[in-house]
Amino acid sequence: MSPRTICVNPIRAMNPTTKTRFSMRSINRTTQCRYIRTASSRSDQTMRLSDGRTLGYAEYGCETGYPLMIMHGYPQCRLEASALDHIFRQRRIRVIAPERPGFGLSTGQPNRCIMDWPADVQALAHHLNLSRFAIMGGSGGGPYALACARMLPQDMMSAVGIFAGAGDWRAGAHHMPWIYRVSMLAAEHWPAGLRGSLAFVLWILRNGLNTEMATRRINDYLLKDRDQHDESVEERRAQLLRIIFEPFAQGTGPAAYEAKLLSQDWGIKFGDITYNNIHIWHAEKDWNSPLTMTEYYVKLLSNKPSFRVFEGDTHFTIHRHLDEILSELIPESP
């Protein structure tokens, strides 16, 4: 790791504020759940961090449910979880989805590293008066969930889950598809080229997805599960497009920089993670994040996690097991 990526995490220096204890026993599951809709008032929230940065976050699911902090994937933002709002409501889960520096509403953080992230998560928990919650990192959010398991106070986390998480590149870059290897090299040696490539892809998407043909196909796709959603197809299409483009609201630089973070040493000493309630779920045929690269760091964890591999699934089909996964992460009773 180069000197500019070595970070001292400020989490221990933070002064805790007054908090309200939240446990599963405090929830009366027979009462009517108050829903958090995906209106902009709930999905476009911000807070000011101690260093002056803005942290963007969204809330989904059941307002009175058990809190779950979701670490979004790559390249994504706080809006990613909105697609699963109906599932969170059904399961009475209150989802808080913060976005990392430079994505969406969150201010950039020069020379940040993965181990900086837990301090932002703890600050948000204090802001929302949460003293205990579950954590789940999906895809590119997986390493950030592991960083939380390493740095956050253990009594603050009821469980930490990693869902189709990014793998450790030290297992060997040859496991990754060639396009990701090229992107990794560009992120390290030619970041301007990667930023330009991402900008070009976004330009193509903006022009292509606004055509009549694309609108018709998106509508047909969204009609398949319209019974599970309260919003109209038009509203869901607009939200889908926002999910795609919002991560790049501040340009492509943050995404290019995070590509570098995810493909180098994460700065996490796996053997020093003493937290003992980690759950990892991965797909057997995940070419986006090969299983071998996840198995690499699982073997290095001092406390062996619950590790499940879904046979036959890929990075894009493992979501079929989300209800089962949420049951393991947030059981009906503690």
C-alpha positions as CSV (number, residue, x, y, z in Angstrom):
1,M,0.0,0.0,0.0
2,S,1.3,3.4,-0.9
3,P,1.8,6.1,1.8
4,R,-1.2,8.1,0.6
5,T,-3.6,5.2,1.2
6,I,-2.5,4.5,4.8
7,C,-5.2,6.0,7.0
8,V,-5.6,6.4,10.7
9,N,-9.3,5.9,11.5
10,P,-10.7,8.6,13.8
11,I,-13.5,6.5,15.1
12,R,-12.0,6.0,18.6
13,A,-11.8,9.8,19.0
14,M,-15.5,10.4,18.5
15,N,-17.5,11.5,21.5
16,P,-20.8,9.5,21.7
17,T,-24.0,11.5,21.9
18,T,-27.1,10.6,23.7
19,K,-28.6,7.4,22.2
20,T,-31.7,5.4,22.5
21,R,-31.3,1.6,22.9
22,F,-33.1,-0.2,20.1
23,S,-33.5,-4.0,20.3
24,M,-35.7,-6.6,18.7
25,R,-37.7,-6.9,21.9
26,S,-38.8,-3.3,21.7
27,I,-40.7,-4.0,18.5
28,N,-44.4,-5.1,18.8
29,R,-44.6,-7.1,15.6
30,T,-48.4,-7.2,15.8
31,T,-48.8,-3.5,15.4
32,Q,-49.2,-1.7,12.1
33,C,-46.0,-0.7,10.5
34,R,-45.4,2.9,9.5
35,Y,-43.9,2.9,6.0
36,I,-41.1,5.0,4.7
37,R,-42.0,5.8,1.1
38,T,-39.3,6.5,-1.5
39,A,-40.3,10.2,-1.7
40,S,-37.4,12.6,-2.1
41,S,-37.9,13.7,1.5
42,R,-36.8,10.3,2.7
43,S,-34.3,9.3,0.0
44,D,-32.5,12.6,-0.2
45,Q,-31.4,13.2,3.4
46,T,-28.1,14.7,4.5
47,M,-26.1,15.3,7.7
48,R,-23.0,17.4,8.4
49,L,-20.0,15.4,9.6
50,S,-17.5,16.7,12.2
51,D,-14.9,17.5,9.5
52,G,-17.4,19.6,7.5
53,R,-18.3,17.0,4.9
54,T,-21.9,16.2,3.9
55,L,-23.0,12.6,4.2
56,G,-26.0,11.7,2.0
57,Y,-28.3,8.9,3.0
58,A,-31.7,7.5,2.4
59,E,-34.2,5.5,4.4
60,Y,-36.5,2.7,3.2
61,G,-38.8,0.1,4.6
62,C,-40.7,0.2,7.9
63,E,-40.0,3.3,10.0
64,T,-40.7,1.4,13.3
65,G,-38.7,-1.7,12.2
66,Y,-35.3,-3.0,13.3
67,P,-32.5,-0.8,11.8
68,L,-30.3,-2.2,9.1
69,M,-27.4,-0.1,7.7
70,I,-26.8,-1.0,4.0
71,M,-23.5,-0.4,2.3
72,H,-24.2,0.2,-1.3
73,G,-22.5,-1.6,-4.2
74,Y,-20.1,-0.2,-6.8
75,P,-20.7,2.1,-8.6
76,Q,-23.8,3.0,-6.7
77,C,-25.3,5.3,-4.1
78,R,-28.0,5.6,-1.4
79,L,-30.8,5.0,-4.0
80,E,-29.7,1.4,-4.8
81,A,-31.8,-0.1,-1.9
82,S,-35.0,1.6,-3.1
83,A,-35.6,-1.2,-5.5
84,L,-36.1,-3.5,-2.5
85,D,-38.3,-1.2,-0.5
86,H,-41.3,-3.5,-0.7
87,I,-39.3,-6.4,0.7
88,F,-38.0,-4.3,3.6
89,R,-41.6,-3.2,4.4
90,Q,-42.9,-6.7,4.3
91,R,-40.2,-7.8,6.7
92,R,-40.6,-4.8,9.0
93,I,-37.0,-3.6,8.5
94,R,-35.9,0.0,8.7
95,V,-33.1,0.4,6.2
96,I,-30.6,3.3,6.4
97,A,-28.5,3.6,3.2
98,P,-25.5,6.0,3.5
99,E,-23.5,6.8,0.5
100,R,-19.7,6.9,0.4
101,P,-17.7,10.1,-0.3
102,G,-18.1,11.6,-3.7
103,F,-21.2,9.5,-4.6
104,G,-24.6,11.2,-4.9
105,L,-25.0,13.8,-2.2
106,S,-21.9,12.9,-0.2
107,T,-19.0,15.3,-0.2
108,G,-15.7,13.9,-1.5
109,Q,-13.0,12.9,0.9
110,P,-9.4,13.4,-0.6
111,N,-7.2,10.4,-0.3
112,R,-9.8,8.4,1.6
113,C,-9.4,4.7,2.3
114,I,-11.8,1.9,3.1
115,M,-10.9,2.0,6.8
116,D,-12.2,5.6,7.0
117,W,-15.7,4.6,6.4
118,P,-16.7,3.2,9.8
119,A,-16.3,6.6,11.4
120,D,-19.0,8.0,9.0
121,V,-21.3,5.1,9.8
122,Q,-20.9,5.7,13.5
123,A,-21.6,9.4,13.1
124,L,-24.8,8.6,11.2
125,A,-25.9,6.2,13.9
126,H,-25.4,8.9,16.5
127,H,-27.3,11.4,14.3
128,L,-30.2,9.0,14.1
129,N,-30.0,8.0,17.8
130,L,-29.3,4.4,17.0
131,S,-27.1,2.5,19.4
132,R,-27.6,-1.0,17.9
133,F,-28.2,-2.1,14.3
134,A,-27.4,-4.7,11.7
135,I,-25.0,-4.1,8.8
136,M,-25.1,-5.5,5.3
137,G,-22.7,-4.8,2.5
138,G,-23.6,-5.8,-1.0
139,S,-21.1,-6.3,-3.9
140,G,-18.6,-3.4,-3.7
141,G,-20.0,-2.5,-0.2
142,G,-18.7,-5.8,1.2
143,P,-15.2,-4.6,2.2
144,Y,-16.8,-1.6,3.9
145,A,-19.0,-3.9,6.0
146,L,-15.9,-5.8,7.0
147,A,-14.2,-2.5,7.9
148,C,-17.2,-1.8,10.2
149,A,-16.8,-5.2,11.8
150,R,-13.2,-4.4,12.5
151,M,-13.6,-0.8,13.8
152,L,-17.1,-0.2,15.3
153,P,-17.8,-1.0,18.9
154,Q,-19.0,-4.6,19.0
155,D,-22.1,-3.9,21.1
156,M,-23.3,-1.5,18.4
157,M,-23.6,-4.3,15.8
158,S,-26.2,-7.0,16.1
159,A,-24.8,-8.7,13.0
160,V,-22.7,-8.0,9.9
161,G,-23.6,-9.5,6.6
162,I,-21.8,-9.5,3.2
163,F,-24.0,-10.3,0.2
164,A,-22.2,-11.2,-3.0
165,G,-19.3,-9.1,-1.7
166,A,-16.3,-7.9,-3.7
167,G,-13.3,-10.3,-3.4
168,D,-9.8,-9.6,-2.3
169,W,-7.6,-9.0,-5.3
170,R,-4.6,-10.5,-3.5
171,A,-6.1,-13.9,-4.3
172,G,-5.0,-13.2,-7.9
173,A,-6.2,-10.8,-10.5
174,H,-6.3,-13.6,-13.0
175,H,-9.6,-14.7,-11.4
176,M,-11.3,-11.5,-12.6
177,P,-12.8,-10.9,-16.1
178,W,-10.4,-9.1,-18.4
179,I,-12.5,-5.9,-18.5
180,Y,-12.1,-5.6,-14.7
181,R,-8.4,-6.2,-14.9
182,V,-8.1,-3.4,-17.5
183,S,-10.2,-1.1,-15.3
184,M,-8.0,-1.9,-12.3
185,L,-4.8,-1.1,-14.2
186,A,-6.4,2.2,-15.5
187,A,-7.5,3.1,-12.0
188,E,-3.9,2.7,-10.7
189,H,-1.9,4.0,-13.7
190,W,-4.3,6.1,-15.9
191,P,-7.2,7.4,-13.7
192,A,-8.0,10.1,-16.3
193,G,-8.5,7.5,-18.9
194,L,-10.9,5.5,-16.6
195,R,-12.8,8.7,-15.8
196,G,-13.2,9.5,-19.5
197,S,-14.3,5.9,-20.3
198,L,-16.9,6.0,-17.5
199,A,-18.2,9.4,-18.8
200,F,-18.5,8.0,-22.3
201,V,-20.5,5.0,-21.1
202,L,-22.8,7.4,-19.2
203,W,-23.3,9.5,-22.3
204,I,-24.3,6.4,-24.3
205,L,-26.7,5.3,-21.5
206,R,-28.3,8.7,-21.2
207,N,-29.0,8.9,-24.9
208,G,-30.0,5.2,-25.3
209,L,-32.3,4.9,-22.3
210,N,-34.3,8.0,-23.3
211,T,-35.4,6.5,-26.7
212,E,-38.9,5.3,-27.3
213,M,-37.8,1.7,-27.8
214,A,-35.8,1.7,-24.5
215,T,-38.8,3.2,-22.6
216,R,-41.1,0.6,-24.0
217,R,-38.8,-2.3,-23.0
218,I,-38.2,-0.9,-19.5
219,N,-41.9,-0.6,-19.0
220,D,-42.5,-4.2,-20.2
221,Y,-39.9,-5.4,-17.7
222,L,-41.4,-3.4,-14.8
223,L,-44.9,-4.6,-15.5
224,K,-43.9,-8.2,-14.6
225,D,-43.9,-7.4,-10.8
226,R,-46.2,-4.4,-10.7
227,D,-48.4,-6.1,-8.1
228,Q,-45.5,-5.9,-5.5
229,H,-45.2,-2.2,-5.8
230,D,-47.4,0.8,-4.9
231,E,-45.8,3.1,-7.5
232,S,-46.9,3.3,-11.1
233,V,-44.6,1.9,-13.9
234,E,-43.8,5.5,-14.9
235,E,-42.7,6.4,-11.4
236,R,-40.6,3.2,-11.1
237,R,-39.0,3.8,-14.5
238,A,-38.0,7.3,-13.4
239,Q,-36.6,5.9,-10.2
240,L,-34.6,3.3,-12.1
241,L,-33.0,5.9,-14.3
242,R,-32.2,7.9,-11.2
243,I,-30.5,4.9,-9.6
244,I,-28.3,4.5,-12.6
245,F,-27.2,8.1,-12.9
246,E,-27.3,9.5,-9.3
247,P,-23.9,7.9,-8.3
248,F,-22.3,10.1,-10.9
249,A,-23.9,13.4,-9.8
250,Q,-20.4,14.7,-9.0
251,G,-18.8,13.3,-12.0
252,T,-16.9,10.0,-12.7
253,G,-13.9,10.8,-10.5
254,P,-15.2,9.2,-7.3
255,A,-16.1,5.9,-9.1
256,A,-12.6,5.8,-10.7
257,Y,-11.0,6.4,-7.3
258,E,-13.1,3.7,-5.7
259,A,-12.1,1.2,-8.4
260,K,-8.6,1.7,-7.2
261,L,-9.6,1.2,-3.5
262,L,-11.4,-2.0,-4.2
263,S,-8.6,-3.6,-6.3
264,Q,-5.7,-2.8,-3.9
265,D,-5.0,-3.8,-0.3
266,W,-8.1,-2.8,1.6
267,G,-6.1,-2.0,4.7
268,I,-8.1,-4.5,6.8
269,K,-6.2,-6.9,9.0
270,F,-8.5,-9.8,8.8
271,G,-6.9,-11.6,11.8
272,D,-7.6,-8.6,14.0
273,I,-11.4,-8.8,13.4
274,T,-12.7,-10.2,16.7
275,Y,-16.4,-9.6,16.0
276,N,-18.0,-13.0,15.9
277,N,-21.4,-12.6,14.2
278,I,-20.4,-12.2,10.5
279,H,-22.5,-13.8,7.8
280,I,-21.3,-14.2,4.2
281,W,-23.4,-15.3,1.3
282,H,-22.0,-15.8,-2.2
283,A,-23.0,-17.3,-5.5
284,E,-21.1,-20.3,-6.9
285,K,-20.9,-18.9,-10.4
286,D,-20.3,-15.2,-9.6
287,W,-17.9,-14.1,-12.4
288,N,-18.4,-10.4,-11.3
289,S,-16.8,-11.3,-7.9
290,P,-15.3,-14.8,-8.2
291,L,-15.9,-17.1,-5.3
292,T,-12.2,-17.9,-5.0
293,M,-11.4,-14.3,-4.1
294,T,-14.0,-14.3,-1.3
295,E,-12.8,-17.7,0.0
296,Y,-9.3,-16.1,0.2
297,Y,-10.2,-13.6,2.9
298,V,-12.7,-15.9,4.7
299,K,-9.8,-18.2,5.5
300,L,-7.9,-15.2,7.1
301,L,-10.7,-14.2,9.5
302,S,-9.8,-15.1,13.1
303,N,-13.4,-15.9,14.0
304,K,-14.9,-18.1,11.2
305,P,-18.1,-16.5,9.8
306,S,-21.2,-18.2,8.7
307,F,-20.4,-18.8,5.1
308,R,-23.0,-20.0,2.6
309,V,-22.5,-20.6,-1.1
310,F,-25.6,-20.7,-3.3
311,E,-25.0,-23.4,-6.0
312,G,-25.8,-22.4,-9.6
313,D,-26.4,-18.8,-8.8
314,T,-24.5,-15.8,-10.2
315,H,-23.9,-12.2,-9.0
316,F,-27.2,-11.3,-10.7
317,T,-29.4,-14.1,-9.5
318,I,-28.4,-14.5,-5.8
319,H,-31.0,-11.8,-4.9
320,R,-33.6,-14.6,-5.2
321,H,-32.4,-15.7,-1.8
322,L,-32.7,-12.2,-0.2
323,D,-35.7,-13.1,2.0
324,E,-33.8,-16.1,3.4
325,I,-30.7,-14.0,3.9
326,L,-32.5,-11.3,5.7
327,S,-34.0,-13.9,8.0
328,E,-30.5,-15.0,9.0
329,L,-29.3,-11.5,9.4
330,I,-32.2,-10.2,11.4
331,P,-34.1,-13.1,13.0
332,E,-37.6,-12.7,14.4
333,S,-36.2,-12.8,17.9
334,P,-32.7,-12.0,19.2
